[in-house]
Amino acid sequence: MEQRMIVVTGATGFIGSYTVRALRDRGHEVAVLSRYDYRPEALRVIGDDPPEIIRAELHDSEAMGRALDRLRPDAVVHLDAYVNPVALKDDPVKALEMNVDPTLELLELCRTREVGRFVFASSVSVLPTVRYQPIDAAHPLVTNREGPAGGFYGVSKAVSEIIALGYADAFPLDVRIARPSAVYGFGMQWPVGVKPVVEGIVEGREVAVASRGPLRDFTPVHDVAAIFAALVDCDASCDRVFNAGTGRPLLSPLEFAEVVRETFPEARLEVTDDDLDPTGVESRYRGVLEMAPVRDQLGVHSAFDSLAEGLLAYAAEYRAFLDGRA
């Protein structure tokens, strides 16, 4: 595979660090644009010789433009976002300022610099109440009664998708989009009911597992990173929009707790009456995702055959991380 220069925004974060590694594994040179330093977990994921961080605020078009002028990337993978559906549930202004405006500015910079491909990290929260399953990428985002069900976070991602696809239609900028769902793994920050459980078990603590909340499919971060990396290289004939999930049946919090019990028989679990989604922001757009296009067009298959395998891998990596810091 021909080596190319790929710029990744938000590369010091959870999904970003795995995407950097996946792109490097494909032989590409990767440049990192971020507001933040690498977290220790991200450094472990990326491995030896992490790319130097190019400090640039996405709102600073001049700084971003200078970075793109210097790097002359073949593709930009835009992962940077304010990922907090609860905080953005009733804050349209912040959603616009943090997620939509920077995406538009970056698209325009890519257009004027003649970047070949723009890969955008969207979210399944762009979906309204699910109309059918399995959910394919052509599922409507707007119905005759509602728009995205993921609050203004989902709205911000849906608007960004539409703008990006508009650029693809109007200009010679090839746009590809992936919609991750309930991503988990070592280094995760947004807990989705997984992080405190797995890490608490590894640390030998009694852990609480909520009994109420949305159904989720729990997607390994390795799969999501592999999809983003594949979108950088995929043929022009491939679809523009893909799901980034597992395609497996969704689990309730109690079903997740049962998987944890079977996977970690030594674990001390307390099932509580807590609700993982007290605001209801997640409960309408979850469903079984159609993943055949990812397998057939991108050649990406899940890294694990089951949630149990993925949780064991997470626990092993977290244990090794703790041992390395001791």
C-alpha positions as CSV (number, residue, x, y, z in Angstrom):
1,M,0.0,0.0,0.0
2,E,1.3,3.4,-0.9
3,Q,2.4,5.5,2.0
4,R,0.5,8.7,2.3
5,M,0.4,11.7,4.7
6,I,-2.7,11.6,6.9
7,V,-3.7,14.3,9.4
8,V,-5.8,13.2,12.4
9,T,-7.6,15.7,14.6
10,G,-8.3,14.7,18.1
11,A,-5.6,12.0,17.8
12,T,-4.6,12.2,21.5
13,G,-7.9,10.9,22.6
14,F,-9.4,7.5,23.0
15,I,-10.5,6.6,19.4
16,G,-7.9,8.9,18.0
17,S,-4.9,7.0,19.5
18,Y,-6.2,3.7,18.1
19,T,-6.8,5.3,14.7
20,V,-3.2,6.6,14.7
21,R,-1.9,3.1,15.3
22,A,-4.2,1.6,12.7
23,L,-3.1,4.1,10.1
24,R,0.6,3.5,10.9
25,D,0.0,-0.3,10.7
26,R,-1.2,0.4,7.1
27,G,2.1,2.1,6.4
28,H,0.9,5.7,6.4
29,E,2.7,8.7,7.9
30,V,0.5,10.3,10.5
31,A,0.4,13.9,11.7
32,V,-1.4,14.8,14.9
33,L,-3.4,18.0,15.4
34,S,-4.7,18.4,19.0
35,R,-5.4,20.8,21.7
36,Y,-4.2,18.3,24.4
37,D,-1.2,16.3,25.4
38,Y,-1.2,12.6,25.0
39,R,-2.8,10.8,27.9
40,P,-0.6,7.9,29.3
41,E,-3.2,5.4,27.9
42,A,-2.9,6.9,24.4
43,L,0.9,6.7,24.5
44,R,0.6,3.0,25.4
45,V,-1.8,2.4,22.5
46,I,0.3,4.2,19.9
47,G,3.5,2.6,21.0
48,D,7.0,3.7,20.1
49,D,7.7,7.1,18.6
50,P,4.4,8.8,18.9
51,P,3.9,11.6,16.3
52,E,4.7,15.1,17.5
53,I,1.6,17.0,18.5
54,I,0.9,20.0,16.3
55,R,-0.9,22.5,18.6
56,A,-3.8,24.0,16.7
57,E,-7.3,25.0,17.8
58,L,-9.9,24.0,15.2
59,H,-11.4,27.5,15.6
60,D,-8.1,29.0,14.6
61,S,-8.4,28.9,10.8
62,E,-5.0,30.6,10.3
63,A,-3.1,28.1,12.5
64,M,-4.9,25.2,10.9
65,G,-4.3,26.5,7.4
66,R,-0.6,26.9,8.2
67,A,-0.4,23.3,9.5
68,L,-2.1,22.0,6.3
69,D,0.1,24.1,4.1
70,R,3.2,22.6,5.8
71,L,2.0,19.0,5.9
72,R,0.2,18.8,2.5
73,P,-1.9,15.8,3.6
74,D,-3.5,13.3,1.3
75,A,-6.4,12.9,3.7
76,V,-7.7,14.4,6.9
77,V,-9.4,12.3,9.6
78,H,-11.6,14.5,11.7
79,L,-12.2,12.9,15.1
80,D,-12.0,16.0,17.3
81,A,-15.4,16.9,18.9
82,Y,-17.1,17.8,22.1
83,V,-18.4,14.3,23.0
84,N,-20.9,14.8,25.8
85,P,-24.5,14.0,24.7
86,V,-25.8,14.8,28.2
87,A,-24.2,18.2,28.4
88,L,-25.3,19.1,24.9
89,K,-28.8,17.7,25.3
90,D,-30.3,21.2,25.7
91,D,-27.4,23.4,24.6
92,P,-27.7,24.1,20.9
93,V,-25.3,27.0,20.9
94,K,-22.5,25.0,22.4
95,A,-23.2,22.1,20.1
96,L,-22.9,24.4,17.1
97,E,-19.8,26.2,18.3
98,M,-17.9,23.0,19.4
99,N,-18.9,20.5,16.7
100,V,-20.4,22.1,13.6
101,D,-18.4,25.3,13.2
102,P,-15.0,23.6,13.4
103,T,-16.1,20.9,11.0
104,L,-17.2,23.5,8.4
105,E,-13.9,25.4,8.9
106,L,-11.9,22.3,8.4
107,L,-13.8,21.3,5.3
108,E,-13.2,24.6,3.8
109,L,-9.5,24.4,4.6
110,C,-9.3,21.0,3.0
111,R,-11.1,22.3,-0.1
112,T,-8.8,25.3,-0.6
113,R,-5.7,23.1,0.0
114,E,-6.9,20.4,-2.4
115,V,-6.9,17.7,0.2
116,G,-8.0,14.5,-1.5
117,R,-10.2,12.9,1.2
118,F,-12.0,14.0,4.4
119,V,-13.0,11.3,6.8
120,F,-15.5,12.4,9.5
121,A,-16.4,10.8,12.8
122,S,-20.1,11.0,13.2
123,S,-22.3,9.0,15.7
124,V,-25.3,6.8,15.7
125,S,-26.9,9.5,17.7
126,V,-27.8,11.2,14.4
127,L,-30.7,8.7,14.2
128,P,-34.2,9.5,15.2
129,T,-36.4,6.9,16.9
130,V,-35.4,3.7,15.0
131,R,-37.8,2.8,12.2
132,Y,-36.4,-0.6,11.3
133,Q,-33.6,-3.0,12.1
134,P,-31.0,-3.8,11.2
135,I,-30.3,-0.1,10.8
136,D,-28.4,0.7,7.6
137,A,-26.6,3.9,6.7
138,A,-29.6,4.9,4.6
139,H,-31.9,5.0,7.6
140,P,-33.6,8.5,7.7
141,L,-32.1,11.1,10.0
142,V,-35.3,13.2,9.8
143,T,-38.9,11.9,9.8
144,N,-42.2,13.6,9.5
145,R,-42.2,14.0,13.3
146,E,-38.7,14.2,14.6
147,G,-35.0,14.7,13.9
148,P,-31.9,13.1,15.6
149,A,-32.8,11.6,18.9
150,G,-29.4,12.1,20.5
151,G,-30.1,15.7,21.7
152,F,-28.1,18.5,20.2
153,Y,-25.0,16.3,20.2
154,G,-26.8,14.1,17.6
155,V,-28.1,17.2,15.8
156,S,-24.5,18.6,15.6
157,K,-23.2,15.4,14.1
158,A,-26.2,15.2,11.6
159,V,-25.7,18.8,10.5
160,S,-21.9,18.1,10.1
161,E,-22.7,15.0,8.0
162,I,-25.0,17.0,5.7
163,I,-22.4,19.8,5.3
164,A,-19.6,17.3,4.6
165,L,-21.7,15.5,2.0
166,G,-22.6,18.8,0.4
167,Y,-18.9,19.5,0.0
168,A,-18.5,16.1,-1.6
169,D,-21.3,16.9,-4.1
170,A,-20.1,20.4,-4.9
171,F,-16.3,20.1,-4.9
172,P,-13.6,17.6,-5.7
173,L,-13.3,16.6,-2.0
174,D,-14.0,12.9,-1.3
175,V,-15.9,12.6,1.9
176,R,-16.3,9.4,4.0
177,I,-18.3,9.1,7.3
178,A,-18.5,6.5,10.0
179,R,-21.0,6.4,12.9
180,P,-19.6,4.8,16.0
181,S,-21.8,3.2,18.6
182,A,-21.1,2.6,22.3
183,V,-17.3,2.3,21.9
184,Y,-15.4,0.6,24.6
185,G,-11.8,-0.5,25.3
186,F,-8.6,0.3,27.2
187,G,-8.2,4.1,27.4
188,M,-11.9,4.9,27.1
189,Q,-13.2,8.1,28.8
190,W,-16.9,8.1,28.2
191,P,-17.9,5.2,30.5
192,V,-21.0,3.7,28.7
193,G,-21.3,1.4,31.8
194,V,-18.1,-0.4,31.0
195,K,-15.1,1.5,32.2
196,P,-15.8,1.5,35.9
197,V,-16.7,-2.1,35.8
198,V,-13.7,-3.6,34.0
199,E,-11.2,-1.3,35.6
200,G,-12.7,-1.9,39.0
201,I,-12.5,-5.6,38.6
202,V,-8.9,-5.4,37.6
203,E,-8.2,-3.3,40.7
204,G,-9.9,-5.8,42.9
205,R,-12.7,-3.6,44.0
206,E,-16.4,-4.3,44.4
207,V,-18.1,-2.7,41.4
208,A,-21.6,-1.5,40.9
209,V,-23.5,-2.4,37.8
210,A,-26.6,-0.4,37.0
211,S,-29.8,-2.3,36.3
212,R,-31.5,0.3,34.1
213,G,-30.5,2.1,31.0
214,P,-30.5,1.9,27.2
215,L,-29.8,-1.2,25.2
216,R,-26.3,-1.1,23.7
217,D,-24.2,-3.1,21.3
218,F,-20.8,-2.3,22.8
219,T,-18.3,-1.8,19.9
220,P,-14.6,-2.6,20.4
221,V,-12.5,0.5,19.8
222,H,-10.2,-1.7,17.6
223,D,-13.1,-2.1,15.1
224,V,-13.9,1.6,15.0
225,A,-10.2,2.5,14.4
226,A,-9.9,-0.1,11.7
227,I,-13.0,1.4,10.0
228,F,-11.6,4.9,10.0
229,A,-8.2,3.7,8.7
230,A,-10.0,1.7,5.9
231,L,-12.0,4.8,4.9
232,V,-8.8,6.6,4.2
233,D,-7.8,3.9,1.7
234,C,-11.1,2.7,0.4
235,D,-12.0,2.8,-3.3
236,A,-14.0,5.7,-4.6
237,S,-16.8,3.3,-5.5
238,C,-17.4,2.5,-1.8
239,D,-20.3,4.0,0.1
240,R,-19.8,7.4,1.7
241,V,-21.5,6.6,5.0
242,F,-20.9,3.5,7.2
243,N,-22.0,2.3,10.6
244,A,-19.3,1.5,13.1
245,G,-20.8,-1.1,15.4
246,T,-20.9,-4.8,15.8
247,G,-24.2,-5.8,14.1
248,R,-24.9,-8.1,17.1
249,P,-28.0,-8.0,19.3
250,L,-28.2,-5.2,21.8
251,L,-27.8,-6.0,25.5
252,S,-29.7,-4.5,28.5
253,P,-27.8,-3.5,31.6
254,L,-28.8,-6.7,33.3
255,E,-27.7,-8.8,30.3
256,F,-24.4,-6.9,30.4
257,A,-24.1,-7.7,34.1
258,E,-24.6,-11.4,33.3
259,V,-21.9,-11.3,30.7
260,V,-19.5,-9.7,33.2
261,R,-20.4,-12.4,35.8
262,E,-19.6,-15.2,33.4
263,T,-16.5,-13.5,32.0
264,F,-15.0,-12.6,35.4
265,P,-16.2,-15.2,37.9
266,E,-14.0,-13.7,40.6
267,A,-15.6,-10.3,40.3
268,R,-17.5,-8.8,43.2
269,L,-20.6,-7.2,41.6
270,E,-23.4,-5.2,43.1
271,V,-26.3,-4.7,40.8
272,T,-27.9,-1.3,41.7
273,D,-31.1,0.4,40.7
274,D,-29.1,3.2,39.0
275,D,-30.1,4.3,35.5
276,L,-27.3,4.7,32.9
277,D,-29.4,7.1,30.9
278,P,-31.4,9.2,33.3
279,T,-32.0,12.0,30.8
280,G,-33.2,9.5,28.1
281,V,-30.9,11.0,25.5
282,E,-29.7,7.5,24.4
283,S,-32.8,5.4,24.6
284,R,-34.5,6.0,21.2
285,Y,-31.7,5.7,18.6
286,R,-30.2,2.4,19.7
287,G,-30.7,-0.6,17.5
288,V,-29.0,-3.5,15.7
289,L,-26.7,-2.0,13.0
290,E,-26.2,-3.4,9.5
291,M,-22.5,-4.1,9.2
292,A,-22.3,-6.0,5.9
293,P,-21.0,-3.0,4.0
294,V,-18.1,-2.6,6.4
295,R,-17.2,-6.3,5.9
296,D,-17.9,-6.4,2.1
297,Q,-16.6,-3.0,1.0
298,L,-13.9,-2.1,3.6
299,G,-12.8,-5.6,4.5
300,V,-13.0,-4.9,8.2
301,H,-14.1,-7.7,10.6
302,S,-14.6,-7.4,14.3
303,A,-11.5,-8.0,16.4
304,F,-13.4,-10.1,18.8
305,D,-16.0,-12.9,18.4
306,S,-17.9,-11.8,21.5
307,L,-18.3,-9.1,24.1
308,A,-16.7,-11.4,26.6
309,E,-13.5,-11.6,24.5
310,G,-13.4,-7.8,24.2
311,L,-13.8,-7.3,27.9
312,L,-11.1,-9.8,28.6
313,A,-8.7,-8.0,26.2
314,Y,-9.6,-4.7,27.9
315,A,-8.9,-6.1,31.3
316,A,-5.6,-7.6,30.2
317,E,-4.4,-4.3,28.6
318,Y,-5.5,-2.3,31.7
319,R,-3.7,-4.7,34.0
320,A,-0.5,-4.5,31.9
321,F,-0.8,-0.7,31.9
322,L,-1.0,-0.6,35.7
323,D,1.9,-3.0,36.1
324,G,4.0,-0.8,33.8
325,R,3.3,2.2,36.0
326,A,4.1,0.4,39.3
